[in-house]
């Protein structure tokens, strides 16, 4: 009697494709007809309209708006974005319905690098965002605080003018003031902010294709985020410790406080009684 063995029909890759397309079709059937949505350009399965966005996305969006109207919906994987190119509609969104559109989409990079969104830019609209905005407006960017730092700004401007003059005398060539300003003010934190900007703009599978989020490990994005966060966190720890030592040595006579000193005062409850954590301070510094 012959022994017939069954050969597996599905290998792991085929099984993954079947599950992936099944989930995609299920999502499409569930969401279809649920809302009355703005017009949208024809899209491809899975990737949506991503193939219609060039390396200069605002140019691509302008061309799509010219064709489909001032209000259109584009699909980027499983994410959606509303493109508005009419001043009247923008005014209606930003003034009449501002609280509805106040949130920014939470990104993978922002969640890792900004301590879970404990700052103003990426924090969800709510009590935490209002508190952070209040601290910026009343304590860090107030007229009184700017006046206290007037001498420091004046000193930096004088240094820059002297450097421009010296450069012109030595080289007798046009001076790129933008590059010179960056070279003078590009402190360690500014250099790290450049790294942050690159990572925030980096493509993440978790954001566009959550079911394929594991691909971020293979592209190296997860590792770069973790390494950059660790580097920034260690640096900010040193900054905070240095300011704490300086404040302790000066005691009550310490009046010329910078932004970090003010945030530490808030954390210690000596200014406005705001409940700040060390992670809040780090996020606000960034």
N, C-alpha and C positions, 0 to 999 in steps of 0.2 A: 504493500500500500504506500502510495507516494505521500510524502510529507510536504504540504503546501504551507509555507510561512508567509505571513502578511507583511508587506513592505509598507512602512509609514508613508502616507501620502503627503503630509505636511511637514516640512522641516521648519525650524524656528523662524527663519526669515519670512517664509510664506505665511505662517501663522500670524506673525506681526503685521504684515501687510493687510491681511484679511480683517484683523481687529481694528487696525488704523482706519481703513476705509469704511468699515461698519460704523465706527464712532463718528466719523465725518458725516456720513449720510444721516445718521440719527440726529445729530445736532442740526443739520440743515432742515430736516423734516419738522423738527420740534420748533425751530425759530421761524419757519416760513409762514407768512401771513399773520404773524402775531402783532406786528406794529406797522403803522403806516410810515414808511421810511422815505427819505429823499431819494432822488434818482442816483443810480450807481453805475459806473462803467462795467461792461461785461467782464467777468472775472473767471479765472481758472480754478479748478478744484484745488483745495488745500491751500495754495499760496495766495489766492484772492487776486488783488491788484498789485502785488509787490513787483511783478515784472514790468509794470508801467511806470515805476518810479526810478528815475535815473540817479546818478551820483549827486546831482543838484536837484533835490526833491521839490523845492519851491517852484522851480521852472516847470517841472512835470505837472505839479498841481495847478499851475496857472493854465497850462494847455488843456488839462481836463476840465477846468472850470469854464473855459471859453466854449467847450463843446457841450457840456452837460448842465451848465447853469451855475448861478452864484451859490447854490447850496447843494452839495453832493456828498454821498457817503462812499468811502473807499474801505475795502476789506484788506487787512494785512494779516494773513494767516487767520487766526481765530480772534484777532483784535479788529476793532472798527474805529474809524476816525471820521469826524464831520469836518468837511472843508468848506469854509465860508469866505467868499470873496466880495461880498457886497457890504459897503459901509453901513447901510441901513440895517441889515440883518445883524451885523457885528454889534451895532449900537443896541439893538434889541436884546441880544444875548448878554452883553457886558453890563447893561444897566437894568433892564427889566427882569432878566432871569439870571442875574449874576451868581446867586448862591447855588443854583443848579449846576452851573458850569465852573464853579470855583475850584473843584478838585483837579489835580493833575494825576495822570495815570501813574500808578506806583510801579517803578521799574526795579529790576533785579539789582542793578548797580546802586541805585539810591538806597534801597533797603539795607544793603551791606555796608556801604561807605558812609552813610549818614545816620548810622545808629538807629535804624528802623524808621527813619523819617522824622527825627526829633528836631527839626528846624523849620524854616519858613517856606522854602521853595517846594519841597516834596512832601511836606506834612499834609495829611488830609484836612479838609476844612472842618474845623470843630474847635473845642475848647483849647486843646493843646496848641493848635495853630494860632488862635487868637492871643493866647498868653505869650507865645514866642514873638508874634508881631508887636504886641504891646511893649515887650522888653526892648526890641529894636528901636521902636519909635520914641519911647519915653526915657530910656537909659543910655542906649548906645549911639543913637543918631539925633539926640535932642540938641537944641541950639546951645544949651549950656555945655554939653559935652564937647561939641565942635569948637566952642570958644576956648575951652580948657586946652584943647590940642592945637590951638592956633599957632603957638610958637614952634611946635614940632613941624607943622606943615611949612611954615615960613623958612625954617632952617633947611628943609629938604629942597625947597624951590631954589634957595641961594646956592646950595651945593650943585644942583643941576645946571643952573646958569653958568657957574664957574667951570663946570666940566665941558659945557658946550663951547665956551670961549676958548678954553685950553685946547680942545680938539680942533677948532678952526685955525688956531695959531700954529699948531704942530703939523697938521695934515693938509690944510688949505683945500679940502674937498667937501662936498655937501655932507651935512650931518643928518643921519636918520634919527630924528628925535624919538620916534616910537621905540626903536630898538634901544636907544640910550636910556629911555625911561624904564624899560623892562630890565635892563642890565643893572640899574640902580636899585629898583624896588623889587626885583625878583628874589625875594627871600625864600627860605626853604618852604614855607607854607604855600607861596605862589607856585613854586615848581611842582609841589604835590597837587595843587589845584589843577594844573595842566594834565596830570595823570588822571585825576578824577574826571575831567571833562572828556578825555579820550574813552574812558571806560563807560561813562554814562551814555555816550553815543554809539558804543559798540553793539553789534547785532547779538541778540540773545534768543535762543530757541525757546526759553521759558516764557518769554513775553509774547511771541507770535504763534508758537506751536507748543503749548504747555505739555501735551502728551509726549513730545520729544525733548523735554527739558534736560534729560540726561545727556544730550549732545553737547551741552555747554562744558561738560567735563572734557570731552574729546577735543573741542576747539581751544581749550586752555583758558576760557573766560573765567570759570570758577576759580582756578588757581591764581590768575592775575588779580581778581577781585580780593581774594583772601590775602595774598601777599601785599597788595597795596594798602588794604585796610590795616593790616598788622603794622606796616611801616608808618602809616599816618597815626595810628593809635599810640604807638611808642613815642613818636615825636610830640604829640599833644600831651601825653603824660609828663614829659620832661618840661614842656612849656608851663603847664599848670603847677608842677612842683616848684619850678623856679619862681613863679609869681607868688606862690604861697610863702616861700622862704623870704622873699623880698618884703611882702606885706607884714610878715611877723617881725622882721628886723626893724621896720619903720614904725610899727605900732600905730597909735592914733594920730601921729604927725604926718602920716602918709596921705597926701592930698592929690598929687599928680597921678591919677589912676588911668590906666588904659582900659580897653574893652574887656580884657581877660580879668583884670582886677575888679571891674564892676560886676561881671558875672559871678566871680567868687564871692563878692559881698552879697549878691542875691541868693546864692546857695547857702550862705551862712545865716541868712535872715536878717542882715543888718541894714537892708535898704527898704525893700517893699514887701518882705514876707512872702516872696514867691518860692514855691517848692521846686527847686532846680536840682537835678542830679549831675554827676560828673559827665555822663554821656550827653545830657542836654547841652552842657557847656561846650563840649567838643564839637557837637553838631553845629551850634551857633557860630563857633569860631570859623568853621569851614564855610 
